[in-house]
Amino acid sequence: MDINIDIDFGKLPTPCYIVDERLLIKNLEILDSVQKRTGCKILLAQKGFSMHAVYPLIGKYLKGVTSSSLFEARLGYEKMGKEVHVYAPAYIEEEFDELLKYTDHIVFNSFAQWERFRSRVKSYPGKRIECGIRINPEYSEQEHAIYDPCSRHSRLGVTLKNFRPEQLDGIDGLHFHTMCEQNSDTLERTAGAVEEKFGEFIKHMKWLNFGGGHHITRQDYDIETLVRTISRFQDKYGVQVYLEPGEAVALNTGYLVAEVLDIVENEMNIAILDTSAACHMPDVLEMPYRPNI
Ligand SMILES: *Cc1c(COP(=O)(O)O)cnc(C)c1O
């Protein structure tokens, strides 16, 4: 990571998160170059980065946000004000009408959810909300089981076996999300699996959402393969491709600044900080992530 020595970390109150807008802009320019080269649309997945103070800046480059709850959708609607997409494994009855107020695209996790809510979406006054189905291509190169949405008995997305072509009337797009921190060679193989299973349905769609997990702003990311894969799908199937990265938007753009409060000794020196893994970096516990210190 580039540590910008022009930030005087010693002057900051701790603990605090610092985002360097210059680095964020660098990432946004890389993402925008993919949009410009392919005509695809890129959304911010808010679960990866929801620092809404910089949503106006992000909104200068990206087309909108994706969300998975009422308040996330509202955050994107109020703080960025561009396209708001929503996907959740199931929607909550009492929240649904308010959710639609903020939503432009809604993705359903099952045909039962689609049937249950379709008339409320289709009769929503004043705008046409686009509808999609999340598919499970049963192909993932995920090494960590908790992050593998294609593992056995996964609840996420409709498998080909459960796909109901007779219920596609009113469906504008398909959505898959099977990647995490991966390069475009994984996308290319995943897209091949999606095509093999669902290709005949993609032809009838307006859009195809490639989900998140694309590590586009990482140093060794192969943008050419990404561009080729997007363009191939758009040309062959006549769909608008969406990407919805979270992590890639903010990757390596900031710091968690903490202070060493004490050093204790127990067979080794141990620093006591004014941060905690559980509160400030829970993925360090849940996932084998290790921060650069
Ligand atoms: C987590 C998630 C994303 C964003 O994933 P990143 O790894 O942060 O790029 C996008 N779409 C869906 C449906 C997700 O669950």
Boltz pocket constraint, residues with backbone or C-beta under 6 A from the ligand:
constraints:
  - pocket:
      binder: B
      contacts: [[A, 45], [A, 47], [A, 48], [A, 66], [A, 87], [A, 177], [A, 179], [A, 180], [A, 181], [A, 211], [A, 212], [A, 213], [A, 214], [A, 244], [A, 245], [A, 246], [A, 247], [A, 248]]
      max_distance: 6.0
